[in-house]
Amino acid sequence: MLTPEQLEELQAMVGRMQSAMQDMVTSARSTAGRLAGGGKTVVLGTNEIAAIALGAAGGAVLVDLLGGGGLATMAGAVIGGVAAHWLITAEPPVLTAGAG
């Protein structure tokens, strides 16, 4: 059984995930519209596909272990997949040498 505080935290987390999922759906629709217009071709390599799959599985498992179910677990999978893809495709940070 969850305490009232845990239940409140879980509900807040689910609300944040729903909001993030809606933002991703909106972004995906926008991107799909641009791609359908013939403006840009996106190519994913094996490493990127693997990262998305692993991130999605990890996100879903994490949210499920935290007590989420249904849409919360699905949102965790979406967030995990997007985060993993972002991590693998992000430009490495530029490090500068110190002066001393």
Secondary structure as GFF3:
##gff-version 3
##sequence-region A 1 100
A	DSSP	alpha_helix	4	36	.	.	.	ID=ss1
A	DSSP	alpha_helix	46	65	.	.	.	ID=ss2
A	DSSP	alpha_helix	71	89	.	.	.	ID=ss3
###
